[in-house]
Amino acid sequence: MIHFFQEAIIYSLPWLVILTLIITVHELGHFLAAKACDVAIECFSIGFGRALFSWRDRSGVEWRISWIPLGGYVRFAGDENAASVPDQQHLDELRHEIIRTEGTAALGRYFHFKPLWQRAVITVAGPLANFLLSIVIFASILMIFGAQMLPARVAQVMPGSAAEAAGFRTGDLIIAADGHRVRAFDDLQQVVQIRGGLPTVFRVERAGQNLILTATPRWEMISDKVAGDQKIGRLGLVPVQSPRDYVSVRYNPASALVAGTQETWKTLRMSVFGLGRILTGQISASQLHGPLGIAHMTGNLAKASALGAPNVKSLVLFTGANLMKFAAIISVGIGFMNLLPVPVLDGGHLMFYAFEAAARRPVSAHIQAAGFRVGLALVLGLMLFATWNDLQQLQVFKFIGGLFL
């Protein structure tokens, strides 16, 4: 029983901390942009449900710590429409009520009566905050720990592999893959892993000359200590790995910020490309993970980091750095997903604002309601599908079935 509770804590606590951090920063982006635009704000909550405790600041904003630690939200004054884009009738009713209770001057502090560009800025500020969080995390890790980079120089070409068929040779230095610069072997792996079955162009330095090789990574099923069983693209290259091959790189604040931005952009680019391949059926949709799968990966990462630490100080630093790097990757994903043009997401609001800018009027109530229902169905359907994948990969159904045998 004690072991069960230990495992439950390892797999749930880090994920809850990461999720709360990411969602809180997302909502803080909306909050700060709204403050800059002088929007009246009623509440900022960390967590959902009933407030454990709360306080009100001098500007009238209620700050809450709620008992369900699954994110948070910011609520603007008068923001009662589910899609946050009321139609003209609702706007007229809201305007009349505000004027009646607070006077005409108060209209300028309500979100829905702000200029369209300000509403768009406030909406997009949430996803942008997620990207900024990723940049800060990546930059902080690089500035504190530096990096040990392994050049993408080939020590061995596996017989019968895609690399052998493409003409790779021992001693080749790969300097670009699919048009992207390769600084280290990790960069090469990130490109290759999501390009299984796709002919990919590589720029290679061989004996002082630049060559162009085209290889098609082959899908292989691997078992990873963190992600579990997964299908990835493989070339069949083994890099040089002697101690003298590693390059130690130190970063000052400026260079760390640049590198953190590059890492965030690379993560976003790979995420968009991978999702596109899933949507077009080139990659199995079983690769999608939901909250359970991500929580499982977070727990596995915490355990693997703890096992590799020689002492308590290293345990805290090493585990913390790995979890924060994982949080940066998840934050990029959440920022991107929120920009998708789906009603109920920030991208859906931006889509409605684009229509309002073109038509000079808000979207009608019945179209908003229909869009909201469709968007909610899409989001919930995706979450249920991803959770089904997680349950299957974690063999939950097999475990439950075994209880009755």
Phi, psi and omega in degrees: 000318178298318179298321179298315180292325176297316179295320180298320179293316182299321184272342183255317187297309179301321181293320179295321179295315180297313181298315180297318179299311185295313182290323179297316178296321177302309180292328177295328175299313175301316184298310184293321177295320178294320177299317180296331179266008178059047177269137177289127183240131181272316191207142169234119185240132169262110187097172181239169177086200183294141182286131172288315170204158183208162175210161182240129182275181186294337179274358178095002179281130175271124178258129184235146163246110186260166194275348177257103187278065181236040178121224181176185181199160171238135182240122178277155177298132179078007183270079182251350179284133186301324182266359180061019176225077183293153179277183187298322180297314179296323178296318180296318179296317180295318179300314180299318182292319180294316180297321181293321186264331187235346181098162184298325184298335183287342183303324184293349181260001180264136186307313187289348178252010174282156176304152185302321183294326178290319177297322178293319179297316180298320181292315184284346182295332179295303176301322178298324178296324177296318178294320178295322177300316179298316179300314181297317180296309180301315181296319180297316180297317180293322181290324182279314187257342188071200180212143172255107185257135178252111181303150181277058177260134188277125175263330181205140173253120184292134180300137178075008184274171176297325180294319179296318180296331181276347178099016176293149179226158175301135181097347178297141174248115182276122184247350176202147179219125181055034178084359181255138180296137178249111179266333184213167181296330177299321178299318179297316181298319181298324178288313187292323186301329183256010183243028176302130179081000181250125174302128186232134182269130179239138173258125189235138173261121182224118179053042177082001180243148177267129179238154174249121177240142177244122180230151177247103179305143181256141179292135175222142176270125179235162176246115183254142182296333182261307186274349182079205180287128178208155181260124182225161175280141180226141174266323185097039178246140174248124183278161171295139187220020177286156182306326182286347180280336182287140179248121179271126182240128176253149184234136168270174184305320182292312181292327177294322179294319178297313180295323178295321177294318178296319180293321178296316179297318179296319179297317179296316181298316180293322180295315180296317180296315180296318179295321178299321179291326177293315182295330180269004176081008180282335175237139181300137178293350177293348178283348178287136179242144175256194181304321181295315181295320180292321176298320179295318178295321180298315178296318178298320179295318179297317180293316180296321179294320180294321180293331182272000183268128182282338181210176185296318180298314178295324178302311182295313183292312185293312180295316180299316181296317180294319179293322179291324176296320177296320178298321179298319179295316179295322181297320176299315180298317180292321177299316179294313181300324180290342179271354178295141184285060181244122176309146188088343174259166180300322178298327176293320176298317178298324177297317177296321179294323178298318177297316180299321179294323181282319185267351181065023177201153179292161175296142182296157186299318185289328176289320177299315182297317179296316179297321179298316180294317180295315180298317179296320179297318179297314182295313180295320178298317179296318179295318179295319179296315180295322179294322176300316176302315181299315181298321179291315182291330177275001177058037179294318181295323178295321179296314181296319178299323181294337179292339185255005180265000000 
